[in-house]
Each structure stands twice: as C-alpha cells, then as structure tokens.
Amino acid sequence: MRSRVLVPAALAAALGLFMTPDTLQADEGMWLFSNPPRAQLKKYGFDATDKWLEHVRLSSVRFNSGGSGSFVSPDGLVMTNHHVASDDLAKVSTDEKNYLRDGFHAKTRDQEIKCKGLELNVLTAIKDVTAEVEAAVPAGAAPAEAFKVRQAKIGELEKAAADPAKNVRADVVTLYAGGQYHLYTFKKYTDIRIVFAPEKQAAFFGGDPDNFEYPRYDLDVTFFRVYENDKPIKCEHYLKWSAAGSKEDELVFVSGHPGRTNRANTVDELKYLRDTGYPYLLNRLNRLEVLLNAWGGRSERNAQRAEDELFSIQNSRKARIGGLAGLMDPKLMGRKEADEKRLKEFIAKSSDPALSAAGRAFDTIAKAEKVRTDLIKEMTVLENAGGFSCSSFSLARTLLRFSEELPKPSGERLREFGDARIPGLKFQLASDEPIYEDLETLKLADGLQFLAVTLGPDSDLVKKVLNGKSPRERAFELVSGTKVRDPKFREQLVKGIEDAAKNKVPFDLAQFKDPMIEVAKLVDPASRALRKRFENEVDEPKRQAYAALAKAKFAMDGDAVYPDATFTLRLSYGTVKGYTEDGKKVPAFTTMDGLYKRSVEQGNKGPFELPKRWETKKGALDLSTPYNFVCTADIIGGNSGSPVINKNAEVVGLIFDGNIQSLVLDFIFDQDTARAVSVDSRAIIEALRKVYDANDVADELTGKK
C-alpha cells in the first residue's frame, strides 16, 4: 500500500466544500485509501498503518450492480445487503420459488445458486496518472478537442493496464472534479453464487414508511460466495467477525463505494439541482412508481417481476425528496455561499497569475448550467433513454453502438466501448437473466408516451418512432417483434461484429430486420448529437473550470482533503452515537425486543408484518441482542453493503441506510443528527443460528468451520 499522497499545487483538490483539517467536522470525509485521514484518526489514538489499510482495501468488494460488500471468510464468502442482492435474487427466482420474497439458504456448497450477470471488483492497485492525462491535452485547446484527446489518453492507459485473460479490469477515475486522475486496477470476479438471504419482510421490515428513518429493525443482509475455476476462492484478506460487536462512543470505520456527492459544486450548480434537476427527476420517479405499483397490484406474478425495480424507484424518490429539502434549507445554502465568497475574495486578492483562470471559472460553470437546463428534457428521453425505458431498447442500442464503435481506434470511441471495457460489456450482453415481455411492453409504452409529451406529438422524430400507432400499440409491436432479449441472438451479433471489425469490413445490422434495433438506429443520430453537445458545452468546460478552482483552493487552504464520491473505494470513520430529534433523545442501538414491539404497535400488518418463522422462533431468541445501530461515519448511496469495522478490522456491523437527516450529506456534512444505520454483527449471528437454522453460515463467519 502506498503511503499518503500529497496533492501537488498544479493538480489540487476539491472545491465548494473543500475542507481542510481546521474546517472539517470531526468525523467528516469519504477518504481515498491513497490519502487516508491519518492526522484526524490520531486524535482518536489510532494509527492507520499501511498494513491495516491494505488489508481493509483488499477485503472490500464492489458490486457492478451498485453497492458494496466485503470478504468475511477465507473461503470467498462475501457479505452485503439484501437490497443490494435483491436484483440477483429476483433473477434466479421462478414462478414456483420466489427467493426475493421468501429467502434462501444453501446448506451445502452444491446448493449455492449461480448469479446471472453479476460482477464483483476488488481494488488491487492505485496509480496517480494526472500528469500523463494532462500532458496529453494541448494548452489552450478548445473544449471539444480537449475532451477528445483526454478521452483517448484515458482509453490508452486503461487498455495498457487491463488484462482480460487474468480478469484484471482498469478504470481511470476522475477526482477533485478534474483536478486529479487515478488509474484503478481491479481483480474481477464473475462466478458469484448465493449462499444465504432472509425473507424480504425481515430484511426490509417497516418498508417504505420506515425507509431513511430511525429507530430501525432490519436484517438487511445477504451472503454470496466467489468462485474461480468452479471452486471457491481462497482469501488471504478477509474481515474477521467481532463477537462483542460495538459499543457507545466506540471508533468505527466504513469501507465502501459511495456513489456520488455534490459537495464540490458551486452555488450555481446547486441552484440548478434545486430549481431544475431534482424537481424534474422527481416527476419522472413519481410517474414510474405509480406505473409499477398499479401493474404489480394486478397479480402476485406481476408484483414479483416489478418488485426490485419498484423498490429502487421508491428509494430514489425518497432520497431526492430529502436532498431537495436540504437544498431548500437556507442554512445549508448559506454555508455554501459563505465558502464560495471566501474563495472569490482570495482569488481577487491574489497576485498569482496561475490563478487567473479561477476568476473566470464561476461564470463558466454558470453558463454550463444554463446549457444543462436547456438540454435536460431531450437528454433524458434520448441519450438517457427515458423515452424508451426498457431493457430491450438498452440492449438494442448497445448492440448498435458496438457495431459502429468497434471499428474505430479505441481512443476515438464512446468511452464505454474502449478496449478496456469491452470484456465487461460482453459479459453483460451474454447474461441470461430473464427479461419479461409483458413488463417490457408496459415500460416501453410509458416511455414512448413520455417521449411524445417531451418532444411534442408533432415532432418528426416522434412520428417516425411511433410509426402511425399509439404508444401502447407501438410498444407491443417492438417488444414482441425483437430478438434482442435472446442471449443466443446477442451472442451471434457480438461475434459477427467482432469478426467484421477484425477483417475491417462493415457489419450490417439491418440484415436482421429487428424492429428494436431499427428504432435505436432511428433515434441514435439525435441522441449522439445531444451527447456531443453536452460533453462539449457542459462537461468539458466545467471540468476545466473546476480544475482551475481546485488550484485556487489548494493555494488558499492546503492539500489534506477528500474528493467527492465517485463510486470508488473510500474509507469513512466515526463513532457509535445516538442523536436528538424534535427534542427527544434517539438511542444508538435498537434491540430484537424492539422489533416485536414495533410490529405489535402497527398491528403486525403490511410492511410491519413479521415473517412466520420469526413469530415461531421468538422464544429461542435473546431479545436483548442489539439489532441495528447508528454511527457518525460519512456515507451516501453506494455505501449500502459496506462493512462497519473496529480498530482490529473486525466486523461489528453492516451499513444498510442513513436516517432522514443524512440525506443532506450529498451536499454538505453535518454530524449533529445525520447518521449511518447498520445491522449489528451480533444480530446477524443470533438470527442465523436461532431463526434460520443456518449454523453453517454462522460457524464460517465466526471461524468455527
């Protein structure tokens, strides 16, 4: 493990809330493993050694489906949340066996169920490649040219570091809003099997009403096992289990993959999110939630097929409502405005000519946000495919673009089709996960209606897409007529595309006369044009502006900072601690006894109904066992499934949520009431042994097997 990396002045760090040791709140930060908060941790009497950091890093895993996890046994056992695993549980379920609803337990290794299309990544190396990326961009290059050459260099670096034959993946990660570029190398695993999952009713007890609330009583845990060459892997690095759990005021750590934060944003960018971005997204989420709720209510079969996606939409909707509330809080915006004012004053007083670009950066970002406002609706329905919201269209467009991008040099392709990313792309295209025609038709019909409303029913593009039919009729025609949901058909096309590219001849997808591919081809010119404009007029100007501001922030405050979240591995820390809400003290821990009391209070109905086995096994449980707990560690979406560990790198809990007050953490850290919510390690063992008769799993976790 590399020692602490200092950020050079020319490359510097975060903006907006660019926190220094003097301005950081005590437990703030989603820290890079290459730049850990050593000084802050020493205040707790803890020395984060290179050996400790390396062990935790190599014990941590990322789910390509979105979420975090960790190795918890030498035999490749991985722990994550039930809601992270829910999509995989749904994919392997059948009409006869609903593993998402009813749970699953493989009593022997041969009963472990292989997942469909799931990939896990372990971060094995980090290299700062900022100098190489920046050197590739000519001084004074126009945004379009700068974007093109930067992407080409990034593709080159990724290709050189990746090794598909050894399942090594490489990603260049943009940090500090373009102030740094790090090359992350991952060990990739694709043979992942389900070992244990509780019923959804136990994992998500309280449902949507209790989501983002506290106290909580959820067993939000699932265990997978990682295989290679049809055998469980042997882990040198895994997290041992703590029999004692945690206690009040104890220092704990979270190692996970926070998805995205906006703490570096300027005030103008935050205003865009407040006034345009979030309200528009919420309207879309509300529309989809009503659609899937109504369809799922028609039959149990429908509900099973829509369940995982509906949960994701509901979770996103509630998170955005909380985030919007934070953006409308004058205290939060006041803090951001004060930070920005301080930076502007520093730049204005500086005589350093290197900071001249920073003085123009705020106006550049404000201009880019206006363009973003103008493009949001068309970008949503076309490039982001909101007007065609179904898996069939996504597959069709991927195949279409694969055929068009592969013949180009890697550095000139759309980034997702660079050489280093092709193996992962092919893995996803080869997945045999079920895609249901009736649900696809429902979603596409709604998407086509959304497209018509957004662009106008008289739009030439809308008329061509609908082809003289209603959205519902056209959706049925497209979904029933396409073959892209057939993995064998996709395999045939992928092979043909690769063979044609190898022989340097065009590959004609039109020969297959697939209606979904034809629609994808119809809308792709407009979609690509929007994407190019967005990259050139929004992304690239902002990247350059934020890099200039980063230099100014470094000159003003120094280098000991953390970057915004990027769904890459980070280390957070904090203490186990309750809080005060509406004048009442909220304790740090809940107990299993509280689970039963909460159920009784709500009449044991709906989301508060206990699974039957929990009622049957109540007498066997130690009801004083800590169930869930909260801590001050800095987390955000993507941290779901992250292990909570103590100073000895032992598991004391499992992150599964934040409280409602934590939703503001997207924009600003506040440890007064914001809390990360976890399942207690003691509750997991108690439930495995006494509710699920899963002593084999409990023994493996505790080292007795």
N, C-alpha and C positions, 0 to 999 in steps of 0.2 A: 504493500500500500504506500502510495506517495505521501510525503509529508505535506504540511499545509502549503497551499499555493497562494502567493500574494498576487493581486490583480495589478498589472502594470498601468501606469497613468494613461497611456495611449489606448488602453483596451477597456477601461474601467467599468464600473459597476452600475448597480441599479439606480433608478430614478423614482420620482414620485415619493414613495416612502422608502427612500434609500437610507436604511437605518445603520447607524454606527454603534459601537459599544456604549457610547454615552446616551444615545437616544433610544436604543432598543428597550422594549419592555422585557422584564426578567426572563420569560420563557418563550420569547418570540423567535421565529425563524424556521424555515424549511431548508436546511443546510446541505450543501454539497459534501459528499464523502471526501472529496479532494480539498475541501476548505472547511473543516468542521469547526464548531464554536468552542475551541479549547479554552479560551480565557473565561468565557461565561460558565463553562462547566466546572472550572477550577474553583469558582465561588461556591459550588456545592461540594467541594472537596473531592471531585472526581477527575481523574486524568484519562482522557480519551486517547489511549495509545494506538499506534498504527496497527498493532496486532489485534486489538479489540475491534477497531473499525473494519479491518479486513474480514474478520470472522463474521461480523454482523452483515457486511455487504454481500459476502458470498453465501450467506444463509437466507438472503432475501430474494424473492422472485416477483416478476411482473407478469400479469395475465394480459395477453394481447386483446382480450375481450373488454378490458378496462377494469383494473383493480390490482390489488397487491396480495402477497402471500409470503410464506416462509417455510423452509425445510425444518421439520420438527422431529426427525428421527434419522438414523444412519441409513435407513432403507428407503430413502426417497419420499417419505410421507410429507405432504405439503398441506398446510393449514390456511384457509381463507374464510371469507364469509359465505353463508348460504346465498345471500343475494348476489354475490359475485359469481357464484356457481349456478345460479338459477337458470341461466340460458342453457348451460350444458346439461343440467338435469332435465330440462324440457326437451332438448334434442334427442335424448336417449329414451324418453318416455314413449309409451304406446297408449292406444285406447284402453288397453287392459291394465297397464301399470303406469300410474302417474307418480313418478319419483319426486317431482317438484312438490306435489301436494302431500304425499304420504311418506316421503323419506326413503332412505336406502341404507343398507348395511351389508357389506361383503364380509362374510365370516371367514372366508378363505381367499387367498390371492387369486385363484382361478375364477372367483365370482366378481372380481373388480371389473367395472364396466368401462370400456374404452370410449373416450370422448370423441366428438365429431368436430374437427376444425379448431381445436384448442391448441394454442402455443404458449409456452412459458419461457421467459427470458431471465437469465442470471447475469448481472453486470460483472464482467471479469477484468476489465481494464478501462482506464480513463486517460486520454491524452489531450492536452491543450493544442489545438491546431489553428488558433486565431491568426497567428502571423501568416500562415500559409494561405488561409482563406482571404484575408485582407490584401495580401500581396498580389492576389490574382485579379483584383479589381483596379483598373487604371484610375489614377487621380482625376477627379472631375468628370467621371463617366456619367452619362445620363442614366436615369433610373432603370430604363428598360435594358440597357447594355450592362449595367452593374448587376442587375438581377440575373441576367443570362450567364455571365461569366462566373458569378459567385456560385450559382447552382451547378455549373459544370465542374467547378473545383470541388465542391462538396461531393458530387457524384463520383469523382475520381478518387477522393480519399476513402469514401465508403467502399468502393469496389476493391481497392487495394487491401483494405483491412478485413473484408469479409472472406469467408471460406465455406461455401455451401457444402462441400464434401465432408467437412467436420462440424457442420451445424453451427457455424460461427456467423453471427449477424453483426453488422456495423452500422451505426447511425451517427451522423454529425448533428449535435444538439446545439441549438441557438440559445444562448444565455444572456442575461442582462440586456434584453431587448436588442440584441445585435452587438453588444459590447464584447462578447466572447463566443467562441465556437469550440466545443469539446467533441472529440471522437470517442464515442462509447462503443465498446466491443462486448457482445453478449454471447453466452452459450445458449443455444436454442434447443428446446425440447418439444417434441410434437406427439409423443406417445404418452398421453396422460389418462389415468384411469380413476374412476370414482370409487372411494372406499367407504365413506360414511356421510350421510346427510340426515338431519332431523326433518320432521314434518315442517312445512312452511308455516303452519299455525304456531309452532313453537319458536321457529326462527324469527318470525315477524309478528310476534304476539303484540296486539294493540293496533296493528295495521296502519293505515294512513292517518287515523286520528292521533296516534302516538308518535308517528314519524317526526324526527327532529325535536322530540320532546324529552323531558326527563322529570321524574324517575322512569326507568325502563326495566323490562323483564324479558329479554330476548336471548334465545340460544342461537345466535346468528353465526353458525359455524358449519363448515364442510371440510372434509379431508379428501385429498387426492393422493395418488402415488405416481411418481415419474418413472418411466421405463425407457430403456435403450436396448436395442437388440433383443427385444421381448423379455427382458429381465429388469427387475427394479434396480435403479442406480444405487451405488454406494456413496454416501455423502461424507466427505471429510468435514464439511462445515454444516452444522445444523444447530438449532437453538434448543437447549435442554429445557425441561419443564420445571417450574417452581411449584413445589408442594405447598409452600407457605403463602403464595400469592403476594399481593401488595398491601400496604397499609397507608393510612392517612399521612400526608406530607412527605411520602417517600419520592425520591427522584426516579423517574421512569423515562424510557426512550421509545420512540416510534420510528421504525424503519419501513418506509413505503414509497409510493409513487403518486404524490399529489398531482392532480390533473392539470389545473390551470388556475393561477391567481392573476389579479389585475392591480397589484399594489404599486407597480411601476408606472401606471397610467397617469398621464397628465389630467388636469381638471377637465379639459375639453373632451378627452376620450371618455372619462367617467360620465360626463353630461350626455354624450352620445348613447351610452348604455342606459342611462336613466330615462332619457326622453324618447329614444327610438328603439334601440336594440332589444332591451328586456321586454318592454310592452309588446313589441311585435312578436317576439318569441313566445310570450305567454299566451297570446291569442292563438297561435298555432298549437301549442301544447294543450290548451283547453279544448280546441276543436278535436284533436286526436283522442284525448281522454274520453270525451263524450261518445265518439265513434266506437272505440273499442269496448267501453263499458256497455253500451247498448247491444253490440253484437255478442259480447261474451255472456250477457244476461239471457240470451235466447236458448242456450243449451250448455250442459256441462262440457261437452266436447269443444264448443266454441270458447268457453271460458279457459279451458286448459291451453288451447292454442294461442290465445291472446294474453295469457296471464303475465308472462315475463315482460313483454313489451309494455303492457299497461302499467306494471309496477315502475318501470324505468321512466315512463312519461309522468306518472304521478310524483315520483321522486324529484324529477327535474322541475316540474311545475312548482312544487313547494319550495325547492331551493331557490328558484328565481324570484318567487314572491318575497322570500327573506332577503335576498340580495338587493332587490328593488327597494325594500323598506330601508335598508342600510344606506342606499344612495340618496334616499329622500330625507335622511337624518341630517339636519343642519350642523350637528356637532361633528359628524364624520366628514362632511364636505368642508367644514371649517378647518379641520386639521389638515386636509389635503391642500386647501387653498393657502394656508399658512406655510406649509412646506414649499409649495411652489413659489410663493412670494419671496421666501428666503433665498431660494436658488436664483431667481431672477435678479434680485439685488446683488448677489455675489457676482453673477456674470457681468452685470452692468458696471460694477466697480473694478473688475479685473482688467489688468493691462496685458494679460497673456494673449497674444494673437491666436494661439491654438484654440482658444475658447470662443472665437468669433462666430463659428458655426452654431454654437449652442444658443446664441442670442436669437438666431432665426428659427430655431428648432420648434419653438412653441407654435409659431404661425404655420409652419409646415405641417405639424400634426393636426392643427385646427382645420386646415384646408383639406387634408386627407380624410378627416372625419365627415366633412360635408359631402365629399365624393362617396364615402361609405354609406351615408344616409340616402343618397340618390340611387345607389345600386342595390340596397338591401333586398328589396322585393324581388327584382329579377334574379339576383344571385341565389336567393332562397329557392325559387321554383325551378331554376335551370341548373346552374352549376352544383348547387347543394341538393338538387333532385327532389325538393319538396313538392314539385308538381307531378312527380312520378313515384311517389313514396312506397315502393315495394321492392323486395329482393330481386324479382325478375328483371326489373329495369336496371338495377345496380349491376347485376351480372352481365346483362347485355351491353351496357356501356363500358364495363371493364374489358370485355372481350373485344369490343370495337376499338377502344383506345389502345389496347395491347397490340392489335394488328397494325395500327397506324404509328405507334411509338417505337416498337421494337426495331424496325429497320433503321432508325436514326442512331447516331452516336449517343452513347449513354448520357453524356453531359448535356445534350440538347433535348432530351425527353422531358415530359412532365415528371416531376420528382418521384412520384410513386411508381414509375416504371423504370427507374435507374437499375443498372445491373445488380447492385447490392440488394435491391428489394424484390427482384424477380422471384427468388425461391419462396419467399413468404407469400407473394401474390399467387403463385401456382398452387401452394399448399391450400390456400383459402378456396381457390377455384375447384380444387379436387375434392373438397369436403362433400360428404354425402348426407349432411344434415337435412332433415325434412323441411320442405317449403310447401305450404298448403295453398292449393289453388283458390279455395273459397275466401280465405283471409287475404290473399294477394289481390283478388278482384275487388274486395271491399276497400282496401287501402289505395289501390290504384284509382278507383272511381273517385274517391275523395280527393286524391292528389290532382287528378285531371280537372275536377271542379275548382280546386284551389288555383290551378294554373289559369283557367279561364277567367276567374274572378280577378286575379292579379294582373294579367296582361290584357284583359278585356275580351269578351266573346267574339269581337270583330277582328281581333288580331289575326294576321295571315298565318302566323305560326300556330296559333291555337286551332284555327280552322283545318290546317294540314294535319295536326296531331289527331284531332277528333274525327277527321275524315267523314264528315256528314252525319255523325252519330252522337248520341248523348254520352256524357262521361261514363255512365254505367254500362251502356252497350259497348262502348269502345274498350273499356277496361276488360270486360268479359272476352271480347274478341281477341285482345292482345294476350291476356293471360292464358286462355285456353289454347291459343294457337302457337305459343312459343315453346321451344325445346330447351331453353337455357337452364331450366331447373333440373335437367337430367345431367348428372355428373359425367356420364359417358359421352354425351354430346359436347360438353365443355372440354373434356379431355381430347376429343377429336379435333376441336377447333384450336386448342392450345398447341397441339402437335403440328397441325398444319401451319399455324402462324410462325412457329419456331423454325420449321423446315423451310418455309418460304424466305424468312429473314436470313437464314444461313446460306441459302442459294441466291440471295439478292434478287428475288423476284416478288412481285406484289401478291398478296393473298386476298382473294376476293370473297368477302363475307356475303356478298349479295347472292352468290350461288345457292345459299341455303334457304333463301327466301323466308327468313324468320321474322315475323312481324315486330317483335320487341326490339330486335337489333335494328330493323329498318326505322323504327321510331327514334331509337337512340341516335342513329346516323342523321336523322332529320333535324334534331334539335342541337346536335353537337357543335355545328359552326357558331351558333349564337351563344352557346354555353362557353365555348373556348374563348370567344371574343370578350365576354364578360370577365372571365377569369384573368385573361391577359391584362385587361384594363385595371382590374382590382390589384393585381400584382404590381403593375407599373405606377398606378396613381395612389394606391393606399399602402400596400405592404412595404414596397421598397423605399418610398420617401419617409415613412415612419421609421423603418429600420435605420436609415442614415441619421434621422433626427434624434432618435433615442440614443444612438451611439455617441453623438455629439454631446447630448445632455449627460450621458454617463461620464464622459471625461470631465465635465464641469463638476459633477457631483463628487467624483473622486478627488479633484483638486480642492474641493470645499471640505469634505468630510473624511477622506481616507478610504481604506480598502477592505476593512473587515466587515463584509456584508454578505447577504444571501440573495440569490436571484429569484424572480417569480417562478412559480411552479411550471413544469413542462412535461409532466407525466414521465419523469425520470427519477431515479432513486435519490431520496433525501432522508436526512436524519433530523428528527424533531425531539425535543425534550420538554419535560415539565414535571409537576408534582401532582400527586393524587390529592384532590381538594374539592370540596363542595363549594357552594356559592349562595348568594342571596337573590331571591326573585320575588318581586312585589312585597318586599318587607319580610319574607319568610325564608328561613334557612333551608337549603336543599342539601341533604347529606351526600357525601361522596359515594356511598355504597347502597345498593339495594340488596335484598335477600330473597331466597326462594320462597320464604313465607309471604313476602310481599306480592309475589306472582299470584298466589292463590287468593289473596285478599283483593287484588286488583280485578281478578276475574269475577269474584262474588259481587263486588261493587257494581260491575257492569252487567250483571245478570247472566254471566257466562254465555254471552251471545255474540254473534258476528265476529269481529276481529279479536274479541276478548274471550272467545270460547276455547277452553283447554282441550288439547288432544286427549283422547280417551285413555291412552296409556299413562299420561301424566296424572289423571284422576286416580287410576288404579294403583299407581306406584307411590302415591303421596306418602303413605305410611312408612315407606322404606327410606325416604329422604331425610337428611339433616336439614331442616328448614331454615336454620340459621346460616347456612352456607351463603357467602357473598355471591350475588348473581351478576349484576352489572355495576360498573363504577365509572367515575368521570375523573379526568385529569386536565391540566392546563396546556398539554402539548399542542403545538400549532399544526393543524391538519386541514384538509379540504377534500372535495370529491376526488377519488382516485386512491385515497388512503384506505378505503374500505378493504378489509382483509389484512391490514398491516399488523404485525405482532407488536405488543407492548412488552418491553423487557426491562429488567432491572440492571444494576451495575455489573452483575455477573453474566449478563447476556442470557438470562433465563426468562422464559415466557411467563408473564404474570397476567396477561390479558390479550384481547383481540379487538382492535378497533372495528366498529361497525356503523358509527353515526356520529353526528355532532348535535348539540342541543340547538334550539331555535336561535339562541343568541350567537351561535358560532357562524351563522350564515353570512355575517358581515365580514368574515375573515378573507373572503375573496378580495376585498379592497383594503382592509386595514386590520391590524392585530389589536385585540382587546382581551386581556386575560381576566378582567374583573368578573365577568359572567360567562364568557364563551368557554365551552368545554367539549373535549373529545369523549365520546361514550364507547365503552368497551365491555365485552363479555369477560368475566373473571375466570382465570385459569382453574380455580377450584370448582366453579360451577360446571365447567366443561367435563371434568373428571367425574364429578358427582352424578351428572346426567348420564354420561356414557355407561357408568357401572350400574346405577340403580334404576334408571328409566329404560335404557335401550339394550341392556344386557350386552354391551359392546366392550367387554373386558379386554378383548384382544387389542382394540384400539387404545384403550386407556393404559394397558401394560406397555404398549410400544411407546407411547408418549412419555411415560414415567420411567422408562428404562428397565422395566421388569420382563421384557420379552426379548 
